[in-house]
Amino acid sequence: MRSLPSRFLVAAAAFIAALSCGDVPTLERGIAYVTPIILPSPAVAAGDVMRDSLGNPALLQVIAYDNNNAIIPGIAAHYLITSPLPPAAPQTPLATVDSSSGKITATDTVTSLTLIARVGDRIQTTPATVLVVSQPDSVEITSTLDSLQSFAKSGGLSVKVSSLRKGTRVTVDGIVVRYQIVKVNGAPVDVGTHTLVDANNAPLRIDARRAVDTTKNGGVASRFLSPVSLTGVDSIVVEARANSLKGTPLPGSPVRFVLPVKKGA
């Protein structure tokens, strides 16, 4: 396995040594700290470039701040894939990142990338992970829906995202799924009437009608419905939407969950 360039190791060691001595690393232009790498998407499609939620080509980003927590414009970050390391020539790397612009280009191979960014010689971001996945082409419901009961959250509202890759259907991780409560008793729902939550019963947005999850562990995303009150409620409808990495709705989207209310609840 190829080792990292020595000057990278020296820069990282200098940064760690400064922290261990209680010193605050400083750079030119008054940089106090930088953000982690900001990813346009959790995943990039094999054989494509990184794109944003609208499907437009997009770049990695790191933002620098001064001691007053103000953004410092025009600070350049330099990006590096630390895993997998590039193969020896003439083999083609599984993915590349333009060190200056942050443009990720993936070959037609499904894998996982680990990246870092450096600002000057003394600041390095924490590692970021980007999945290289098959371009998704389908989303479907995987839940068995039970009736809602008073003050009890629903079972998981689960969907699975998949792709046909080289003649075989495979699941796709790293795809953002957006949930929304859309109807109660067949009518549009008001803000705060009911709540979408995670497995720990925590709301996930200021507007409790909405939640987001990212597919993982076999292309699955899941959220739960926690009713505020079921008095006078016969049914609640939740929709889950997912796009391809080119920003177009996947076939099967939106997935619709129709949850009946158990009589007497």
DRENFI-849933 format. One record per residue (C-alpha): chain; y, z, x; residue number from 1. Coordinates in Angstrom, 3 decimals. Layout:
+----+----------+----------+----------+-----+
| ch |       c2 |       c3 |       c1 |   i |
+----+----------+----------+----------+-----+
|  A |        Y |        Z |        X | NUM |
...
+----+----------+----------+----------+-----+
//
This chain:
+----+----------+----------+----------+-----+
| ch |       c2 |       c3 |       c1 |   i |
+----+----------+----------+----------+-----+
|  A |    0.000 |    0.000 |    0.000 |   1 |
|  A |    3.449 |   -0.926 |    1.328 |   2 |
|  A |    5.759 |    1.997 |    2.151 |   3 |
|  A |    9.350 |    2.259 |    0.991 |   4 |
|  A |   12.095 |    1.049 |    3.348 |   5 |
|  A |   13.024 |    3.735 |    5.883 |   6 |
|  A |   16.743 |    3.628 |    5.063 |   7 |
|  A |   15.905 |    4.430 |    1.432 |   8 |
|  A |   13.888 |    7.459 |    2.520 |   9 |
|  A |   16.727 |    8.616 |    4.794 |  10 |
|  A |   19.278 |    8.308 |    1.974 |  11 |
|  A |   17.064 |   10.201 |   -0.452 |  12 |
|  A |   16.360 |   12.901 |    2.145 |  13 |
|  A |   20.081 |   13.354 |    2.838 |  14 |
|  A |   20.772 |   13.808 |   -0.861 |  15 |
|  A |   17.992 |   16.375 |   -1.297 |  16 |
|  A |   19.058 |   18.261 |    1.847 |  17 |
|  A |   22.638 |   18.503 |    0.575 |  18 |
|  A |   21.462 |   19.969 |   -2.716 |  19 |
|  A |   19.184 |   22.496 |   -1.001 |  20 |
|  A |   22.134 |   23.744 |    1.066 |  21 |
|  A |   24.245 |   24.251 |   -2.030 |  22 |
|  A |   26.598 |   21.378 |   -1.200 |  23 |
|  A |   27.756 |   18.972 |   -3.882 |  24 |
|  A |   27.336 |   15.373 |   -2.674 |  25 |
|  A |   30.598 |   13.465 |   -2.850 |  26 |
|  A |   31.297 |    9.768 |   -2.622 |  27 |
|  A |   34.294 |    7.573 |   -2.251 |  28 |
|  A |   36.422 |    7.083 |   -5.374 |  29 |
|  A |   35.836 |   10.653 |   -6.504 |  30 |
|  A |   32.349 |   10.296 |   -8.000 |  31 |
|  A |   30.999 |   13.650 |   -9.167 |  32 |
|  A |   27.792 |   12.496 |  -10.848 |  33 |
|  A |   26.084 |    9.476 |  -12.402 |  34 |
|  A |   23.932 |    8.927 |  -15.474 |  35 |
|  A |   20.224 |    8.141 |  -15.351 |  36 |
|  A |   19.433 |    4.438 |  -15.606 |  37 |
|  A |   20.446 |    3.263 |  -19.084 |  38 |
|  A |   17.737 |    0.959 |  -20.460 |  39 |
|  A |   18.614 |   -1.771 |  -22.978 |  40 |
|  A |   15.054 |   -1.387 |  -24.320 |  41 |
|  A |   11.981 |    0.723 |  -23.522 |  42 |
|  A |   10.040 |   -2.506 |  -22.862 |  43 |
|  A |   10.324 |   -6.071 |  -21.618 |  44 |
|  A |    8.024 |   -8.870 |  -22.781 |  45 |
|  A |    5.640 |  -10.311 |  -20.220 |  46 |
|  A |    7.033 |  -13.627 |  -18.991 |  47 |
|  A |   10.587 |  -12.826 |  -20.123 |  48 |
|  A |   13.715 |  -10.919 |  -19.112 |  49 |
|  A |   14.886 |   -7.539 |  -20.377 |  50 |
|  A |   16.699 |   -7.834 |  -23.725 |  51 |
|  A |   18.714 |   -5.553 |  -25.991 |  52 |
|  A |   17.987 |   -4.689 |  -29.642 |  53 |
|  A |   19.582 |   -7.968 |  -30.777 |  54 |
|  A |   17.390 |  -10.023 |  -28.474 |  55 |
|  A |   20.141 |  -10.876 |  -26.013 |  56 |
|  A |   19.416 |  -10.744 |  -22.263 |  57 |
|  A |   20.675 |   -7.380 |  -21.042 |  58 |
|  A |   21.097 |   -5.508 |  -17.769 |  59 |
|  A |   20.300 |   -2.036 |  -16.540 |  60 |
|  A |   23.310 |    0.227 |  -16.241 |  61 |
|  A |   24.396 |    3.384 |  -14.439 |  62 |
|  A |   27.742 |    5.040 |  -15.287 |  63 |
|  A |   29.667 |    7.149 |  -12.768 |  64 |
|  A |   31.915 |   10.091 |  -13.726 |  65 |
|  A |   34.567 |   12.068 |  -11.877 |  66 |
|  A |   35.100 |   15.838 |  -11.859 |  67 |
|  A |   37.015 |   15.581 |  -15.128 |  68 |
|  A |   34.038 |   13.886 |  -16.843 |  69 |
|  A |   35.980 |   10.624 |  -17.018 |  70 |
|  A |   34.207 |    7.312 |  -16.450 |  71 |
|  A |   34.974 |    5.654 |  -13.122 |  72 |
|  A |   35.056 |    1.877 |  -13.663 |  73 |
|  A |   33.749 |   -0.702 |  -11.228 |  74 |
|  A |   31.126 |    1.464 |   -9.501 |  75 |
|  A |   28.183 |   -0.598 |   -8.254 |  76 |
|  A |   24.621 |    0.672 |   -8.540 |  77 |
|  A |   21.731 |   -0.852 |   -6.627 |  78 |
|  A |   18.363 |   -1.039 |   -8.382 |  79 |
|  A |   14.874 |   -0.888 |   -6.923 |  80 |
|  A |   11.357 |   -1.073 |   -8.367 |  81 |
|  A |    9.364 |    1.688 |   -6.684 |  82 |
|  A |    6.085 |    1.056 |   -8.520 |  83 |
|  A |    4.232 |   -1.216 |   -8.382 |  84 |
|  A |    5.396 |   -2.153 |   -4.917 |  85 |
|  A |    5.776 |   -5.899 |   -4.306 |  86 |
|  A |    2.645 |   -7.628 |   -2.995 |  87 |
|  A |    2.566 |   -9.379 |    0.336 |  88 |
|  A |    3.609 |  -13.045 |    0.329 |  89 |
|  A |    2.660 |  -15.495 |   -1.056 |  90 |
|  A |    1.590 |  -13.402 |   -4.089 |  91 |
|  A |    4.020 |  -13.235 |   -7.007 |  92 |
|  A |    5.329 |   -9.751 |   -7.867 |  93 |
|  A |    4.546 |   -8.429 |  -11.350 |  94 |
|  A |    8.267 |   -7.999 |  -11.985 |  95 |
|  A |   11.554 |   -8.203 |  -10.149 |  96 |
|  A |   14.911 |   -6.518 |  -10.565 |  97 |
|  A |   18.120 |   -7.970 |   -9.201 |  98 |
|  A |   19.363 |   -5.116 |   -7.054 |  99 |
|  A |   23.022 |   -5.742 |   -7.881 | 100 |
|  A |   23.048 |   -6.840 |  -11.522 | 101 |
|  A |   20.067 |   -4.849 |  -12.851 | 102 |
|  A |   18.405 |   -7.917 |  -14.398 | 103 |
|  A |   14.656 |   -7.366 |  -14.890 | 104 |
|  A |   12.337 |  -10.386 |  -14.944 | 105 |
|  A |    8.641 |   -9.883 |  -15.710 | 106 |
|  A |    5.727 |  -12.174 |  -14.972 | 107 |
|  A |    3.016 |  -12.815 |  -17.560 | 108 |
|  A |    1.264 |   -9.529 |  -16.771 | 109 |
|  A |    1.161 |   -6.316 |  -18.810 | 110 |
|  A |    2.024 |   -3.322 |  -16.635 | 111 |
|  A |    4.398 |   -0.378 |  -16.219 | 112 |
|  A |    7.412 |   -0.302 |  -13.893 | 113 |
|  A |    9.108 |    2.643 |  -12.232 | 114 |
|  A |   12.698 |    2.101 |  -11.122 | 115 |
|  A |   15.466 |    4.026 |   -9.430 | 116 |
|  A |   19.129 |    3.262 |   -8.832 | 117 |
|  A |   21.300 |    4.262 |   -5.892 | 118 |
|  A |   25.054 |    4.686 |   -5.772 | 119 |
|  A |   26.248 |    4.658 |   -2.189 | 120 |
|  A |   23.972 |    6.416 |    0.295 | 121 |
|  A |   23.861 |    9.878 |   -1.244 | 122 |
|  A |   23.257 |    9.614 |   -4.988 | 123 |
|  A |   19.989 |    8.476 |   -6.491 | 124 |
|  A |   18.995 |    8.506 |  -10.156 | 125 |
|  A |   15.824 |   10.034 |  -11.498 | 126 |
|  A |   12.996 |    7.503 |  -11.933 | 127 |
|  A |   13.002 |    5.410 |  -15.113 | 128 |
|  A |    9.954 |    3.774 |  -16.688 | 129 |
|  A |    9.941 |    0.325 |  -18.275 | 130 |
|  A |    6.862 |   -1.087 |  -19.993 | 131 |
|  A |    5.942 |   -4.744 |  -19.560 | 132 |
|  A |    4.166 |   -5.630 |  -22.812 | 133 |
|  A |    2.934 |   -8.572 |  -24.818 | 134 |
|  A |    5.571 |  -10.034 |  -27.111 | 135 |
|  A |    4.783 |   -8.288 |  -30.438 | 136 |
|  A |    4.107 |  -10.448 |  -33.477 | 137 |
|  A |    2.975 |   -8.030 |  -36.200 | 138 |
|  A |    3.607 |   -4.589 |  -37.696 | 139 |
|  A |    1.341 |   -2.983 |  -40.284 | 140 |
|  A |    0.827 |    0.304 |  -42.078 | 141 |
|  A |   -1.934 |    2.568 |  -40.756 | 142 |
|  A |   -1.401 |    5.642 |  -42.975 | 143 |
|  A |   -3.434 |    6.865 |  -45.907 | 144 |
|  A |   -0.740 |    8.140 |  -48.271 | 145 |
|  A |   -1.266 |   11.350 |  -50.223 | 146 |
|  A |    0.843 |   12.700 |  -53.075 | 147 |
|  A |    3.848 |   14.804 |  -52.129 | 148 |
|  A |    3.807 |   18.480 |  -53.029 | 149 |
|  A |    6.685 |   20.976 |  -53.257 | 150 |
|  A |    8.176 |   22.074 |  -49.918 | 151 |
|  A |    5.451 |   20.341 |  -47.905 | 152 |
|  A |    6.119 |   17.418 |  -45.622 | 153 |
|  A |    4.138 |   14.232 |  -46.064 | 154 |
|  A |    1.339 |   13.062 |  -43.868 | 155 |
|  A |    2.347 |   10.760 |  -41.026 | 156 |
|  A |    4.089 |    7.559 |  -42.110 | 157 |
|  A |    2.389 |    5.558 |  -39.392 | 158 |
|  A |    2.673 |    1.917 |  -38.417 | 159 |
|  A |    1.026 |   -0.100 |  -35.675 | 160 |
|  A |    2.632 |   -2.938 |  -33.706 | 161 |
|  A |    0.391 |   -5.568 |  -32.147 | 162 |
|  A |    0.297 |   -8.980 |  -30.510 | 163 |
|  A |   -2.134 |  -11.851 |  -30.118 | 164 |
|  A |   -2.568 |  -12.112 |  -26.351 | 165 |
|  A |   -4.784 |  -14.820 |  -24.898 | 166 |
|  A |   -6.811 |  -14.981 |  -28.101 | 167 |
|  A |   -7.252 |  -11.204 |  -28.445 | 168 |
|  A |   -5.218 |   -8.908 |  -30.676 | 169 |
|  A |   -3.780 |   -6.047 |  -28.623 | 170 |
|  A |   -1.520 |   -3.123 |  -29.504 | 171 |
|  A |    2.014 |   -2.966 |  -28.127 | 172 |
|  A |    3.759 |    0.195 |  -26.917 | 173 |
|  A |    7.492 |    0.551 |  -26.303 | 174 |
|  A |    8.673 |   -1.020 |  -29.570 | 175 |
|  A |   11.415 |    0.777 |  -31.509 | 176 |
|  A |   10.617 |    1.410 |  -35.202 | 177 |
|  A |   13.427 |    2.413 |  -37.582 | 178 |
|  A |   12.603 |    4.442 |  -40.692 | 179 |
|  A |   14.768 |    4.898 |  -43.771 | 180 |
|  A |   14.376 |    6.583 |  -47.158 | 181 |
|  A |   15.456 |    3.794 |  -49.492 | 182 |
|  A |   14.636 |    4.861 |  -53.052 | 183 |
|  A |   13.917 |    7.884 |  -55.213 | 184 |
|  A |   12.553 |    7.160 |  -58.714 | 185 |
|  A |   13.340 |    3.499 |  -58.092 | 186 |
|  A |   17.060 |    4.073 |  -57.372 | 187 |
|  A |   18.954 |    4.113 |  -54.032 | 188 |
|  A |   18.979 |    7.557 |  -52.456 | 189 |
|  A |   22.056 |    9.610 |  -51.548 | 190 |
|  A |   22.624 |   11.080 |  -48.085 | 191 |
|  A |   20.885 |   14.429 |  -47.631 | 192 |
|  A |   18.643 |   14.248 |  -50.704 | 193 |
|  A |   15.472 |   14.213 |  -48.584 | 194 |
|  A |   14.789 |   14.321 |  -44.853 | 195 |
|  A |   12.827 |   12.281 |  -42.337 | 196 |
|  A |   11.431 |   14.502 |  -39.574 | 197 |
|  A |    9.220 |   14.425 |  -36.492 | 198 |
|  A |    5.904 |   16.242 |  -36.083 | 199 |
|  A |    7.793 |   19.491 |  -35.395 | 200 |
|  A |    9.718 |   19.180 |  -38.687 | 201 |
|  A |   12.994 |   18.427 |  -36.883 | 202 |
|  A |   15.477 |   15.953 |  -38.427 | 203 |
|  A |   16.197 |   13.018 |  -36.154 | 204 |
|  A |   19.606 |   11.719 |  -37.255 | 205 |
|  A |   22.826 |   13.127 |  -38.692 | 206 |
|  A |   22.015 |   10.971 |  -41.717 | 207 |
|  A |   18.684 |   12.592 |  -42.624 | 208 |
|  A |   17.578 |    9.470 |  -44.503 | 209 |
|  A |   17.018 |    7.711 |  -41.174 | 210 |
|  A |   14.762 |    8.242 |  -38.172 | 211 |
|  A |   13.578 |    6.312 |  -35.134 | 212 |
|  A |   10.322 |    6.334 |  -33.202 | 213 |
|  A |    8.938 |    4.209 |  -30.361 | 214 |
|  A |    5.363 |    2.928 |  -30.426 | 215 |
|  A |    2.975 |    4.611 |  -28.009 | 216 |
|  A |   -0.687 |    5.564 |  -27.596 | 217 |
|  A |   -2.030 |    2.340 |  -29.044 | 218 |
|  A |    1.083 |    0.789 |  -30.533 | 219 |
|  A |    1.616 |    3.531 |  -33.149 | 220 |
|  A |    4.909 |    4.975 |  -34.424 | 221 |
|  A |    5.042 |    7.769 |  -36.993 | 222 |
|  A |    7.541 |    9.922 |  -38.868 | 223 |
|  A |    7.231 |   12.371 |  -41.788 | 224 |
|  A |    9.046 |   12.904 |  -45.068 | 225 |
|  A |   10.212 |   16.428 |  -45.814 | 226 |
|  A |   11.453 |   16.678 |  -49.421 | 227 |
|  A |   14.384 |   18.982 |  -50.173 | 228 |
|  A |   13.257 |   19.339 |  -53.790 | 229 |
|  A |   10.801 |   17.424 |  -55.931 | 230 |
|  A |   12.153 |   18.580 |  -59.275 | 231 |
|  A |   12.430 |   15.526 |  -61.496 | 232 |
|  A |   11.107 |   13.230 |  -58.753 | 233 |
|  A |    8.242 |   10.826 |  -59.486 | 234 |
|  A |    8.190 |    8.826 |  -56.250 | 235 |
|  A |    9.997 |    8.317 |  -52.948 | 236 |
|  A |   10.033 |    5.043 |  -50.995 | 237 |
|  A |   10.394 |    4.901 |  -47.220 | 238 |
|  A |   10.667 |    1.669 |  -45.215 | 239 |
|  A |    9.873 |    1.121 |  -41.530 | 240 |
|  A |   11.338 |   -1.874 |  -39.697 | 241 |
|  A |   10.471 |   -3.307 |  -36.288 | 242 |
|  A |   11.654 |   -6.356 |  -34.377 | 243 |
|  A |   10.156 |   -8.459 |  -31.649 | 244 |
|  A |   11.692 |   -8.099 |  -28.199 | 245 |
|  A |   13.689 |  -11.233 |  -29.027 | 246 |
|  A |   15.412 |   -9.361 |  -31.851 | 247 |
|  A |   13.693 |  -11.059 |  -34.812 | 248 |
|  A |   11.952 |   -9.050 |  -37.592 | 249 |
|  A |    8.205 |   -8.814 |  -37.069 | 250 |
|  A |    5.896 |  -10.255 |  -39.703 | 251 |
|  A |    5.007 |   -7.332 |  -41.973 | 252 |
|  A |    8.467 |   -5.749 |  -41.559 | 253 |
|  A |    9.644 |   -3.832 |  -43.445 | 254 |
|  A |    6.544 |   -1.750 |  -43.996 | 255 |
|  A |    6.950 |    0.083 |  -47.306 | 256 |
|  A |    5.567 |    3.550 |  -47.990 | 257 |
|  A |    5.531 |    4.518 |  -51.680 | 258 |
|  A |    4.868 |    8.265 |  -51.959 | 259 |
|  A |    4.028 |    9.547 |  -55.457 | 260 |
|  A |    4.795 |   13.146 |  -56.380 | 261 |
|  A |    1.934 |   15.336 |  -57.491 | 262 |
|  A |    2.541 |   16.423 |  -61.081 | 263 |
|  A |    3.467 |   20.061 |  -61.291 | 264 |
|  A |    4.870 |   20.018 |  -57.753 | 265 |
+----+----------+----------+----------+-----+
//
